[in-house]
Amino acid sequence: MKPVRKAIIPIAGLGSRFLPATKCVPKEILPIYDRPVIDYIVRELAQAGVEEIIFIVPPEGSITPEYFYADERLEYELRKKGKDEYADTIRDLSRLVKVATVVQQDPKGDGHAILQAEELVGKEDFFAFFGDEIFDADQSAPEQLLQARGENQSCVLGVQPVPDEVVHRFGIVDPSDQNQAAPFRIHGFVEKPDLKDAPSNLALLGKNICSHKIFDALRNCTVVEGGELRLVDAFIELRKSEDIIGSVLLGKRFDVGNPAGLLEASIYFSKK
């Protein structure tokens, strides 16, 4: 499998569904039992071969990247008190990946956020991961995406079936093949459709491998009403010239972008 060494994670959102907690704490720092959401996401990317995480942050900055910085004073104090296990944890966090940040000056959509990192990504392909979904699986989400991609250069988008009653909350893909045991070409996308208009029940999960060509596609996209540049529109643009691949991700999924899902994940992982 061709390695993917960089990942973009946008973290410039308001975290509205978690207010008032997210007034001072970014939602990706909220804990799932004993670790923040972002720990789960970055750790599985690192284990899949990612060497650099590029965080897209708001103009006021974010404390999230600091979670992965070295803290020699804290490590020293912990070791002085005989708490070597905790000190090792702090040290190991700083060795997971290289961390970079790029500021998104205006909240103009997820596609606009991804575009801000073009200079740091260059001509490499990359993971584009968002923080609302996490998995517990024998093979992690990024590893599954890499396997689905193989040696080709296509974008690969992680999807999973969702119940009929929540189809209207997701971007839904139109698959070329109803046999979803294998990766499939995506014919099209429908954003938050009514059930009767949905081409399938396969929802986009914000876990993708993107070709570097996505940056040109983003520049060629039409900005939607409200002034947002959406990543899904770039996939639609890119599909005019090459295949976009869908891969059904296996594993137990948690929607940690809402309080109930975060609580469910905390209870689940506390028992593991």
C-alpha positions, 0 to 999 in steps of 0.5 A, spaced: 500 500 500 502 506 498 503 510 504 500 517 506 504 521 511 500 527 512 493 528 515 489 535 515 484 535 521 480 542 521 478 544 529 476 551 527 468 550 529 464 553 534 462 546 538 455 549 538 452 543 540 456 542 547 455 549 549 456 552 554 462 547 555 465 549 549 465 556 551 472 555 553 474 548 552 474 545 544 470 540 543 475 535 541 479 536 547 472 533 551 474 526 554 472 520 552 473 516 559 480 518 560 482 521 553 480 527 549 477 525 542 483 528 539 487 523 542 483 517 539 483 520 532 491 522 532 493 516 535 490 511 529 492 516 524 500 515 527 499 508 527 497 508 520 503 511 518 502 518 518 508 523 520 505 530 520 498 532 523 496 539 520 491 542 525 486 548 522 485 552 527 481 559 528 484 566 528 484 566 536 488 559 536 487 553 539 489 549 545 488 542 542 495 542 538 498 543 545 496 537 547 501 533 543 507 538 545 512 536 550 512 538 557 518 537 560 516 541 567 510 537 568 514 530 566 519 532 571 514 534 576 511 527 575 517 523 575 519 527 582 513 524 585 514 517 583 509 517 577 513 515 572 507 511 568 504 518 567 510 521 565 511 516 560 504 518 557 506 525 557 512 524 553 509 519 548 504 524 546 509 528 544 513 523 540 506 521 536 507 525 530 509 532 528 504 537 529 503 544 525 497 549 525 494 553 519 489 559 521 482 559 518 481 566 518 473 566 516 469 560 517 467 559 510 466 551 510 470 545 511 472 545 504 475 552 505 478 549 511 482 544 507 484 549 502 488 553 507 493 547 508 495 546 501 502 549 502 504 545 507 501 539 504 504 540 497 503 535 492 502 529 497 496 525 498 493 526 505 488 524 510 482 529 511 479 527 518 474 530 522 473 530 529 465 528 530 466 520 528 470 515 532 471 507 531 472 501 535 475 496 530 480 490 529 483 494 523 483 502 524 479 507 520 485 510 516 488 503 515 481 500 512 482 506 507 489 505 505 487 498 504 481 500 500 486 505 496 491 500 494 496 502 489 491 507 486 491 515 486 484 516 487 480 519 493 477 514 498 471 516 502 469 512 508 462 511 509 457 506 513 450 505 513 445 509 517 438 508 520 433 510 515 430 515 521 437 519 521 439 519 513 437 526 513 442 528 517 448 526 513 451 527 506 449 520 502 453 517 497 450 514 490 454 507 490 456 504 483 455 497 486 450 495 491 455 489 493 459 493 499 463 488 501 468 491 496 470 498 495 466 501 490 466 507 485 461 513 487 456 516 482 454 522 486 452 525 493 446 528 496 447 532 502 442 531 507 436 528 503 429 526 505 429 518 505 425 518 499 430 522 495 436 518 498 440 514 493 442 509 499 443 509 506 451 510 506 453 516 510 459 520 509 463 520 516 468 525 515 474 520 514 477 520 507 484 519 503 484 525 498 488 526 492 492 532 492 488 534 486 483 536 491 486 543 492 485 544 484 478 541 485 476 546 491 478 552 487 474 550 481 468 549 486 462 554 486 461 557 493 454 555 496 449 559 499 451 562 505 458 563 502 461 556 504 466 552 500 464 544 501 469 539 501 463 534 498 463 539 492 470 538 491 469 531 490 463 532 485 468 536 481 474 531 481 469 526 479 468 529 472 475 527 471 477 521 475 474 515 480 472 517 487 472 511 491 467 509 497 469 504 502 464 501 508 468 502 514 467 496 519 467 497 526 463 500 532 461 507 530 460 513 535 458 520 533 462 524 538 459 530 535 453 531 540 453 530 547 449 523 547 454 520 543 460 522 547 457 519 553 455 513 550 463 512 547 465 514 554 461 508 557 463 504 552 471 505 552 471 505 560 469 498 560 474 496 555 
